[in-house]
Amino acid sequence: RDLYMEFRCVPENFTHRLVKMFAEELQVGDELFDDNVYVKTKDRDAIRSFFERSGVQSALVELIQMRAAAGAAEVQLRDSCLEVYVSHEQIDAIQEAQLLTCVLLHHLEEYQVQESNGVGPYR
């Protein structure tokens, strides 16, 4: 069964903070995550449930914070496809991004199995 949820995570910036004054952004309750990652989604409940899994928030924060040294980072799930964009010239950073992407894929697979088996809250 495919995952029918979508999200886009980018580094939170001044413009996003202004937007948050007029529109509600998904907040997960973790200050480090909420202050550094801007989440755009229409599937708020499902994404919040997915982000509550241990390790998901930290993997996303680490990927997004790579932009501090690199200049670009984005994580997106759409059409059951996880896309991770990290612009970096150092091979160590690229390898770390690949490892973090594998962590997210693992969590997505487990989440999908739980949802398919009727264990999760959004069947």
C-alpha positions as CSV (number, residue, x, y, z in Angstrom):
1,R,0.0,0.0,0.0
2,D,1.3,3.4,-0.9
3,L,1.7,6.2,1.6
4,Y,-0.8,8.9,0.8
5,M,0.8,11.8,2.7
6,E,3.0,14.6,1.5
7,F,5.3,17.1,3.2
8,R,8.1,19.5,2.4
9,C,10.7,20.5,4.9
10,V,13.1,23.4,4.4
11,P,15.3,25.5,6.7
12,E,13.1,28.0,8.5
13,N,14.0,31.6,7.7
14,F,12.7,35.1,8.4
15,T,10.1,34.9,5.6
16,H,8.7,31.6,7.1
17,R,8.5,33.3,10.5
18,L,6.4,36.1,9.0
19,V,4.1,33.6,7.3
20,K,3.6,31.8,10.6
21,M,2.0,35.0,12.0
22,F,-0.8,34.6,9.5
23,A,-1.0,30.9,8.9
24,E,-0.6,27.9,11.2
25,E,2.5,25.8,10.4
26,L,2.8,22.2,11.6
27,Q,4.5,22.3,15.0
28,V,5.6,19.1,16.7
29,G,6.4,20.5,20.2
30,D,10.2,20.1,20.0
31,E,11.8,23.6,20.1
32,L,14.9,22.6,18.1
33,F,12.8,21.1,15.3
34,D,10.1,23.8,15.3
35,D,12.6,26.7,15.2
36,N,14.8,25.2,12.5
37,V,12.5,23.3,10.2
38,Y,9.6,24.8,8.2
39,V,7.1,22.1,7.3
40,K,4.6,22.5,4.6
41,T,1.8,19.9,4.4
42,K,-1.9,19.3,3.9
43,D,-1.7,16.0,5.8
44,R,-1.1,17.6,9.2
45,D,-2.3,14.7,11.4
46,A,-0.6,11.9,9.5
47,I,2.7,13.9,9.2
48,R,2.6,14.8,12.9
49,S,2.1,11.1,13.7
50,F,5.0,10.2,11.5
51,F,7.3,13.0,12.9
52,E,6.6,11.6,16.4
53,R,8.5,8.5,15.6
54,S,11.8,8.4,17.5
55,G,14.6,9.4,15.1
56,V,12.6,11.1,12.4
57,Q,12.9,14.7,13.8
58,S,16.6,14.4,14.5
59,A,17.3,13.0,11.0
60,L,15.3,15.9,9.4
61,V,17.0,18.5,11.6
62,E,20.4,17.2,10.7
63,L,19.6,17.2,7.0
64,I,18.1,20.7,7.1
65,Q,21.0,22.1,9.2
66,M,23.5,20.9,6.5
67,R,22.5,24.0,4.6
68,A,24.4,26.1,7.1
69,A,27.6,24.9,5.5
70,A,26.2,24.0,2.1
71,G,23.7,26.7,1.2
72,A,20.8,24.3,0.2
73,A,18.8,21.6,1.8
74,E,15.3,20.3,1.3
75,V,13.4,17.1,2.2
76,Q,10.2,16.2,0.5
77,L,7.8,13.3,0.4
78,R,5.3,13.3,-2.5
79,D,3.7,10.6,-4.6
80,S,5.2,8.0,-2.3
81,C,8.7,9.2,-3.2
82,L,11.2,10.7,-0.7
83,E,13.4,13.4,-2.2
84,V,16.4,14.8,-0.4
85,Y,18.3,17.7,-1.8
86,V,21.6,18.7,-0.2
87,S,24.2,20.8,-1.9
88,H,27.6,20.2,-0.6
89,E,31.1,19.7,-1.9
90,Q,32.6,17.6,0.9
91,I,32.2,13.9,0.5
92,D,31.7,13.3,4.2
93,A,28.7,15.6,4.2
94,I,27.2,13.8,1.2
95,Q,27.8,10.4,2.9
96,E,26.1,11.7,6.1
97,A,23.1,12.9,4.0
98,Q,22.8,9.5,2.4
99,L,22.9,7.8,5.8
100,L,20.2,10.2,7.2
101,T,18.1,9.6,4.1
102,C,18.3,5.8,4.8
103,V,17.1,6.5,8.3
104,L,14.1,8.4,7.0
105,L,13.3,5.6,4.5
106,H,13.5,3.0,7.2
107,H,11.0,5.0,9.3
108,L,8.7,5.5,6.3
109,E,8.7,1.8,5.7
110,E,7.9,1.0,9.3
111,Y,5.2,3.6,9.4
112,Q,3.6,2.3,6.2
113,V,3.6,-1.3,7.6
114,Q,1.9,-0.1,10.8
115,E,-0.7,1.9,8.8
116,S,-1.4,-1.1,6.5
117,N,-1.9,-3.4,9.4
118,G,-4.3,-1.0,11.1
119,V,-1.9,-0.2,14.0
120,G,-1.5,3.5,13.2
121,P,-4.1,6.2,13.8
122,Y,-4.7,6.9,10.1
123,R,-5.8,3.8,8.2
